[in-house]
């Protein structure tokens, strides 16, 4: 199915067509009827240039549902068959196993021996596992197939690097209000009647579609089915009739990874309102609340650290509160932690210090600590100088001996640089004072 449709007066006229969904009846027959993807199919679009040149390479179509990936692939194959003698075959990763792939590749090789390559369209290509994805590589390399894969998932996460290196990724964008409005107009032309809605309700329909062209046509069908006589629905009536559409939420565009990134950056940027908005978006989309709780704990350490030592305690308490209360009561605890973190003083000094320490640990190998801070439980170790010269800090003035605790071969390092914000301002004073004492005592 696709949300890219032919104009209303070109609806296919075949038996039973009125019983078919609008999204199917209004499917485009030609690439120039496609709407919403001008960056690909406009005058200077990437796909337009390929078609004009009569040369198609392997491609991955990435975009949210209802943006026309399948329809465009079918239209390209039809165009390709006319211009470049490519056979067309379509499979879905949901229903295709290893044995099916082997048969598909064998058929493509047979065509190749007769001088004809195959355009293989793979829907939901991200559903194939790594080994199945690897099986495409030889037939792509020797020209047996031109692969066109469609996916709603981010190819960077779901597809093998080897497959991505052999295919061009083309991004399909969600529909904007203009293209959704055009699809509604085409539907009205196809049905030869206007939607029984006022302007405000029409705007609500566009928002409910959430960039999905197939959805806007499905919503229109529901409105027509609900209409009685000559009634015209307002915005409130539309919401009551249609209830609500589940938000689009996947690991692709505007999905899991993008929204958690937006939440994290809003907290880091000390914007509690934006942070609450993205937290609410993720709750509304059905994200696992304990995942959000764990991310808040990470933010407390990564972006606040010791600028506010209570941040980690608050985040942990919120996570535990949700674990204890569940939804919906526990969600408020996570919202409270979210606002606390967003309004807390920020410092990544601890985060940077730990990364620097890890780098030193990896780069310098197994350097032994200085012997004076090592215990000497045996006579041999004592005779070797273990523990010799160690000064017990509690016996020193101000409980600070100022000894060097780094390996001798590494020397003293300075990883942690507290900022002049929040509690780290106080930590900076303490550390500066200890540096002063160390200099005075010659250590």
C-alpha positions as CSV (number, residue, x, y, z in Angstrom):
1,X,0.0,0.0,0.0
2,X,1.1,3.6,-0.5
3,X,-0.1,7.1,0.1
4,X,0.9,8.3,-3.4
5,X,-2.1,8.4,-5.5
6,X,-3.3,9.2,-9.0
7,X,-5.6,12.1,-9.6
8,X,-9.3,11.6,-8.8
9,X,-10.5,11.3,-12.3
10,X,-8.1,8.4,-13.0
11,X,-9.4,6.0,-10.4
12,X,-9.2,2.5,-11.8
13,X,-12.5,1.3,-13.1
14,X,-12.7,-2.4,-12.5
15,X,-15.3,-4.7,-10.9
16,X,-15.5,-4.3,-7.1
17,X,-13.3,-1.2,-7.2
18,X,-15.7,0.7,-4.9
19,X,-15.1,-1.9,-2.2
20,X,-11.4,-1.4,-2.3
21,X,-9.8,1.1,0.1
22,X,-9.2,4.6,-1.2
23,X,-5.5,4.2,-0.6
24,X,-5.5,1.3,-3.2
25,X,-8.0,2.9,-5.7
26,X,-6.0,6.2,-5.8
27,X,-2.6,4.6,-6.3
28,X,-0.6,6.5,-9.0
29,X,0.0,5.0,-12.4
30,X,2.9,7.3,-13.3
31,X,5.8,8.9,-11.4
32,X,4.6,12.4,-12.3
33,X,1.4,11.7,-10.3
34,X,3.3,11.2,-7.1
35,X,3.0,13.9,-4.4
36,X,5.0,14.7,-1.3
37,X,8.5,13.6,-2.4
38,X,9.6,16.4,-4.7
39,X,13.2,16.2,-3.4
40,X,13.3,12.7,-5.0
41,X,10.9,13.0,-7.9
42,X,10.9,16.7,-8.8
43,X,12.7,18.2,-11.8
44,X,16.2,17.9,-10.2
45,X,15.3,15.0,-7.8
46,X,17.7,12.1,-7.3
47,X,15.3,9.5,-8.7
48,X,14.2,11.7,-11.6
49,X,17.8,12.0,-12.7
50,X,18.3,8.2,-12.6
51,X,15.1,7.6,-14.6
52,X,16.1,10.3,-17.2
53,X,19.5,8.6,-17.5
54,X,17.9,5.2,-17.9
55,X,20.3,3.8,-15.3
56,X,19.1,2.5,-11.9
57,X,21.5,1.4,-9.2
58,X,20.6,-0.5,-6.0
59,X,18.8,1.7,-3.5
60,X,17.3,1.6,0.0
61,X,14.1,3.6,0.4
62,X,13.9,4.8,4.1
63,X,10.9,6.6,5.5
64,X,7.9,6.4,7.8
65,X,4.8,4.5,6.9
66,X,2.5,5.9,4.2
67,X,5.1,8.0,2.3
68,X,5.0,6.0,-0.9
69,X,8.1,3.7,-0.8
70,X,6.3,0.7,-2.2
71,X,4.4,2.6,-4.9
72,X,7.5,4.4,-6.1
73,X,9.5,1.2,-6.3
74,X,6.7,-0.4,-8.4
75,X,6.5,2.6,-10.7
76,X,10.3,2.6,-11.1
77,X,10.3,-1.0,-12.0
78,X,7.7,-0.4,-14.6
79,X,9.7,2.4,-16.0
80,X,12.9,0.5,-15.8
81,X,11.4,-2.5,-17.6
82,X,10.6,-0.1,-20.5
83,X,14.0,1.6,-20.6
84,X,16.6,-0.8,-19.4
85,X,15.2,-4.3,-20.0
86,X,15.0,-5.1,-16.3
87,X,12.6,-7.8,-15.1
88,X,10.6,-7.0,-12.0
89,X,10.2,-9.2,-9.0
90,X,8.8,-8.3,-5.6
91,X,9.2,-10.1,-2.2
92,X,8.5,-9.2,1.4
93,X,11.0,-10.0,4.1
94,X,8.1,-10.9,6.4
95,X,7.1,-13.9,4.3
96,X,10.4,-14.8,2.7
97,X,12.9,-17.3,4.0
98,X,16.4,-18.6,2.9
99,X,14.9,-21.2,0.5
100,X,12.7,-18.5,-1.1
101,X,15.7,-16.2,-1.5
102,X,17.7,-18.9,-3.2
103,X,14.9,-19.6,-5.7
104,X,14.6,-15.8,-6.4
105,X,18.4,-15.5,-7.0
106,X,18.4,-18.6,-9.3
107,X,15.6,-17.2,-11.4
108,X,17.5,-13.9,-11.7
109,X,20.7,-15.8,-12.8
110,X,18.7,-17.6,-15.4
111,X,17.5,-14.3,-16.8
112,X,21.0,-13.0,-16.7
113,X,22.2,-15.8,-18.9
114,X,19.7,-14.6,-21.4
115,X,21.0,-11.0,-21.1
116,X,18.4,-9.6,-18.8
117,X,18.9,-8.3,-15.3
118,X,16.3,-8.3,-12.5
119,X,15.0,-5.4,-10.4
120,X,14.2,-7.0,-7.1
121,X,12.0,-5.0,-4.7
122,X,12.2,-6.1,-1.1
123,X,9.6,-4.7,1.2
124,X,10.5,-4.5,5.0
125,X,14.1,-5.3,4.2
126,X,15.1,-4.6,7.8
127,X,13.3,-7.8,8.8
128,X,16.0,-9.9,7.2
129,X,18.7,-11.1,9.6
130,X,22.4,-10.3,9.0
131,X,23.1,-13.6,7.2
132,X,20.1,-13.1,4.9
133,X,21.3,-9.6,4.1
134,X,24.7,-10.9,3.3
135,X,23.2,-13.3,0.7
136,X,22.3,-10.3,-1.5
137,X,25.9,-9.2,-1.8
138,X,27.2,-11.6,-4.6
139,X,24.1,-11.0,-6.8
140,X,24.4,-7.3,-6.4
141,X,28.1,-7.2,-7.2
142,X,27.8,-9.3,-10.4
143,X,24.8,-7.3,-11.7
144,X,22.3,-10.2,-11.4
145,X,19.9,-8.0,-9.5
146,X,19.3,-4.3,-8.9
147,X,18.1,-4.2,-5.4
148,X,15.4,-1.7,-4.2
149,X,14.7,-2.2,-0.5
150,X,12.1,-0.4,1.5
151,X,12.3,0.1,5.3
152,X,10.7,2.2,8.0
153,X,13.7,1.6,10.2
154,X,17.0,3.5,10.3
155,X,19.3,1.7,7.9
156,X,22.3,2.6,10.0
157,X,21.0,0.4,12.8
158,X,19.2,-2.3,10.9
159,X,21.2,-3.1,7.7
160,X,24.7,-4.5,7.3
161,X,27.4,-2.1,6.5
162,X,28.4,-4.2,3.5
163,X,24.9,-4.0,2.1
164,X,24.7,-0.2,2.7
165,X,28.0,0.3,0.9
166,X,26.5,-1.2,-2.3
167,X,23.2,0.7,-2.2
168,X,22.2,4.3,-2.1
169,X,20.0,5.3,0.7
170,X,17.1,7.7,-0.3
171,X,15.0,9.3,2.4
172,X,11.2,9.6,2.0
173,X,9.8,12.5,4.0
174,X,6.5,12.5,5.9
175,X,3.7,14.4,4.1
176,X,3.3,18.0,5.0
177,X,-0.2,19.6,5.2
178,X,-0.2,20.7,1.6
179,X,0.3,17.2,0.2
180,X,-2.1,15.7,2.7
181,X,-4.7,18.4,1.6
182,X,-4.1,17.5,-2.0
183,X,-4.8,13.8,-1.2
184,X,-8.0,14.7,0.5
185,X,-9.0,16.7,-2.6
186,X,-8.3,13.7,-4.8
187,X,-10.4,11.5,-2.6
188,X,-13.3,14.0,-2.8
189,X,-13.0,14.0,-6.6
190,X,-12.9,10.2,-6.7
191,X,-16.0,9.9,-4.5
192,X,-17.6,12.9,-6.2
193,X,-18.6,14.5,-2.9
194,X,-17.0,16.7,-0.3
195,X,-16.1,15.6,3.1
196,X,-18.8,16.6,5.6
197,X,-16.5,18.6,7.8
198,X,-15.9,22.3,8.5
199,X,-12.5,24.0,8.0
200,X,-11.4,23.4,11.7
201,X,-12.3,19.7,11.5
202,X,-10.5,19.4,8.2
203,X,-7.4,20.8,9.9
204,X,-7.8,18.2,12.7
205,X,-7.9,15.4,10.2
206,X,-4.6,16.6,8.7
207,X,-3.0,16.6,12.2
208,X,-4.4,13.2,12.9
209,X,-2.8,11.8,9.8
210,X,0.6,12.7,11.2
211,X,2.3,12.9,7.8
212,X,0.9,9.5,6.6
213,X,-1.0,9.7,3.3
214,X,-2.6,6.3,3.6
215,X,-3.9,7.4,7.0
216,X,-5.5,10.6,5.7
217,X,-7.5,8.6,3.2
218,X,-8.5,6.0,5.8
219,X,-9.7,8.7,8.1
220,X,-11.7,10.3,5.3
221,X,-13.4,7.0,4.6
222,X,-14.3,6.7,8.3
223,X,-15.8,10.2,8.2
224,X,-18.0,9.4,5.2
225,X,-19.2,6.2,6.8
226,X,-20.1,8.1,10.0
227,X,-22.0,10.9,8.3
228,X,-25.8,10.8,8.4
229,X,-28.0,12.9,6.1
230,X,-26.5,16.4,5.6
231,X,-24.7,16.8,8.9
232,X,-21.3,18.6,8.9
233,X,-18.8,17.7,11.6
234,X,-16.9,20.2,13.7
235,X,-13.5,19.5,15.3
236,X,-15.0,18.1,18.5
237,X,-17.3,15.7,16.6
238,X,-14.4,14.5,14.5
239,X,-12.3,13.7,17.5
240,X,-15.3,11.8,19.1
241,X,-16.0,9.9,15.9
242,X,-12.4,8.9,15.2
243,X,-11.1,8.8,18.8
244,X,-7.4,9.0,18.3
245,X,-4.8,7.6,16.0
246,X,-1.8,5.8,17.6
247,X,1.3,7.9,17.1
248,X,3.9,6.8,14.7
249,X,6.8,5.5,16.7
250,X,9.7,3.5,15.4
251,X,13.4,3.6,15.3
252,X,13.5,5.6,12.2
253,X,12.7,9.3,11.6
254,X,11.1,11.1,14.5
255,X,11.0,7.8,16.4
256,X,12.7,6.1,19.4
257,X,16.2,7.3,18.8
258,X,15.4,10.8,17.7
259,X,13.0,11.5,20.5
260,X,15.3,10.2,23.3
261,X,18.0,12.3,21.8
262,X,15.7,15.4,21.8
263,X,14.8,14.7,25.5
264,X,18.4,14.3,26.5
265,X,19.5,17.5,24.8
266,X,16.5,19.5,26.2
267,X,17.5,18.4,29.8
268,X,21.2,19.2,29.0
269,X,20.1,22.6,27.6
270,X,18.2,23.4,30.9
271,X,14.8,23.7,29.1
272,X,12.3,22.0,31.4
273,X,9.3,22.7,29.2
274,X,10.9,21.1,26.1
275,X,12.1,18.2,28.2
276,X,8.5,17.6,29.5
277,X,7.2,17.8,26.0
278,X,9.5,15.1,24.7
279,X,9.0,13.0,27.8
280,X,5.2,13.2,27.2
281,X,5.7,12.4,23.5
282,X,7.5,9.2,24.4
283,X,4.9,8.2,27.1
284,X,2.2,8.8,24.5
285,X,3.9,6.7,22.0
286,X,4.1,3.8,24.4
287,X,7.8,3.9,25.3
288,X,8.8,1.7,28.2
289,X,8.8,4.0,31.2
290,X,11.7,2.2,32.9
291,X,13.8,2.9,29.8
292,X,13.1,6.6,30.3
293,X,14.0,6.2,34.0
294,X,17.3,4.6,33.1
295,X,18.1,7.5,30.7
296,X,17.3,10.1,33.3
297,X,19.8,8.3,35.6
298,X,22.4,8.5,32.9
299,X,21.7,12.2,32.3
300,X,22.2,12.9,36.0
301,X,25.7,11.5,35.8
302,X,26.7,12.6,32.4
303,X,25.4,16.2,32.3
304,X,25.0,17.2,35.9
305,X,27.4,15.1,37.9
306,X,28.7,16.7,41.0
307,X,27.4,20.1,40.1
308,X,24.3,18.8,42.0
309,X,25.1,15.5,43.7
310,X,21.3,15.1,44.5
311,X,20.5,14.8,40.8
312,X,21.5,11.1,40.7
313,X,19.6,10.4,43.9
314,X,16.5,12.1,42.5
315,X,16.7,10.2,39.2
316,X,17.2,6.9,40.9
317,X,14.3,7.6,43.3
318,X,12.0,8.4,40.4
319,X,13.0,5.2,38.6
320,X,12.3,3.2,41.8
321,X,9.0,5.1,42.3
322,X,7.8,4.1,38.9
323,X,8.9,0.5,39.4
324,X,6.8,0.5,42.7
325,X,3.7,2.4,41.4
326,X,3.5,1.6,37.7
327,X,1.4,3.6,35.3
328,X,0.0,6.2,35.4
329,X,1.0,7.2,38.9
330,X,4.6,6.5,38.5
331,X,4.9,8.6,35.4
332,X,4.6,11.7,37.5
333,X,7.7,10.7,39.4
334,X,9.7,10.5,36.2
335,X,8.3,13.9,35.1
336,X,9.4,15.3,38.4
337,X,12.9,14.0,37.9
338,X,13.0,15.3,34.4
339,X,12.2,18.8,35.5
340,X,14.7,18.6,38.4
341,X,17.5,17.5,36.0
342,X,16.6,20.2,33.5
343,X,16.7,22.9,36.1
344,X,19.9,21.6,37.9
345,X,23.3,23.3,37.4
346,X,25.1,21.5,34.6
347,X,28.6,20.0,34.5
348,X,30.1,17.3,32.3
349,X,33.5,17.5,34.2
350,X,33.0,14.1,35.8
351,X,32.0,12.6,32.5
352,X,35.1,14.0,30.8
353,X,37.4,13.1,33.7
354,X,36.2,9.4,33.6
355,X,36.8,9.2,29.8
356,X,40.3,10.6,30.3
357,X,41.1,8.2,33.0
358,X,39.8,5.3,30.9
359,X,42.0,6.5,28.0
360,X,45.0,6.6,30.3
361,X,44.3,3.1,31.6
362,X,44.1,1.7,28.1
363,X,47.1,3.5,26.7
364,X,49.5,2.9,29.5
365,X,49.1,-0.8,30.2
366,X,49.4,-2.5,33.6
367,X,51.5,0.1,35.5
368,X,52.0,-1.0,39.1
369,X,50.9,1.4,41.9
370,X,53.7,3.0,43.9
371,X,54.9,0.6,46.6
372,X,54.3,3.0,49.4
373,X,50.5,2.6,49.1
374,X,50.6,-1.2,48.8
375,X,50.0,-3.5,51.7
376,X,52.8,-5.8,52.9
377,X,51.1,-8.9,54.3
378,X,54.3,-11.0,54.0
379,X,57.9,-10.6,55.2
380,X,59.1,-10.8,51.6
381,X,56.8,-8.0,50.4
382,X,57.9,-5.9,53.4
383,X,61.5,-6.5,52.5
384,X,60.8,-5.4,48.9
385,X,59.6,-2.0,50.2
386,X,55.9,-2.6,50.1
387,X,54.1,0.0,52.3
388,X,57.4,1.7,53.1
389,X,56.9,5.5,53.6
390,X,53.1,5.4,53.6
391,X,51.6,8.3,55.6
392,X,48.2,7.7,57.2
393,X,46.1,10.7,56.1
394,X,44.1,10.9,59.3
395,X,47.3,11.4,61.3
396,X,48.4,14.3,59.0
397,X,47.3,18.0,59.6
398,X,43.8,18.6,58.2
399,X,43.7,14.8,57.4
400,X,45.7,15.4,54.2
401,X,49.1,13.9,53.6
402,X,49.5,15.1,50.0
403,X,51.2,11.9,48.9
404,X,51.4,10.8,45.2
405,X,49.2,7.9,44.5
406,X,49.8,7.5,40.7
407,X,52.2,4.9,39.2
408,X,55.7,6.3,39.1
409,X,55.9,5.7,35.4
410,X,52.7,7.7,34.7
411,X,53.2,10.6,37.1
412,X,50.5,12.8,38.5
413,X,47.5,13.4,36.2
414,X,44.8,15.9,36.3
415,X,41.6,14.5,34.9
416,X,38.8,16.1,36.9
417,X,38.3,19.9,36.3
418,X,35.3,21.1,38.3
419,X,33.3,23.9,36.8
420,X,32.3,27.1,38.6
421,X,28.6,26.1,38.9
422,X,26.6,24.5,41.6
423,X,28.3,22.3,44.1
424,X,31.3,21.9,41.9
425,X,32.3,25.4,42.8
426,X,32.8,24.2,46.3
427,X,34.7,21.1,45.1
428,X,37.0,23.4,43.1
429,X,37.8,25.3,46.3
430,X,38.7,22.1,48.1
431,X,40.9,20.9,45.3
432,X,42.7,24.2,44.9
433,X,43.4,24.2,48.7
434,X,44.8,20.7,48.5
435,X,47.1,21.7,45.6
436,X,48.3,24.6,47.8
437,X,49.0,22.3,50.8
438,X,50.8,19.8,48.5
439,X,53.1,22.6,47.3
440,X,53.8,23.9,50.8
441,X,54.7,20.4,52.0
442,X,56.9,19.7,49.0
443,X,54.9,16.7,47.7
